[in-house]
Amino acid sequence: YNNIFEEELNKALTLLENFYYNKEENILKEASKQLFYCLKIKKNRPEPYFYLAYTFYLLNELSFAMTYMRVVAFLEPAFPGLKYLRENLAHACINKHI
């Protein structure tokens, strides 16, 4: 399962990287499908939750982003990028009055 998980996670990360250049929402939706598949393979790994939080942040679905961010914080409080994501989500929620 480790190899399958890593392959699927890498596919999702490649899609997120493509979004950086193309800014097409369907790329984010496809990345989220890959990340949900990763969760089916390994629910206890923080990476899919982190990138789902980031994906939902980019889609401006802040409540979903917060939910997945909290799971990352529970699974691995020192996960790289978590502090930055938390700060950006907090700022976005303040701006949307959530």
HELIX and SHEET records of a PDB file:
HELIX    1   1 ASN A    2  ASN A   22  1                                  21    
HELIX    2   2 GLU A   25  ILE A   41  1                                  17    
HELIX    3   3 PRO A   46  LEU A   58  1                                  13    
HELIX    4   4 LEU A   62  LEU A   75  1                                  14    
HELIX    5   5 LEU A   82  LYS A   96  1                                  15    
END                                                                             
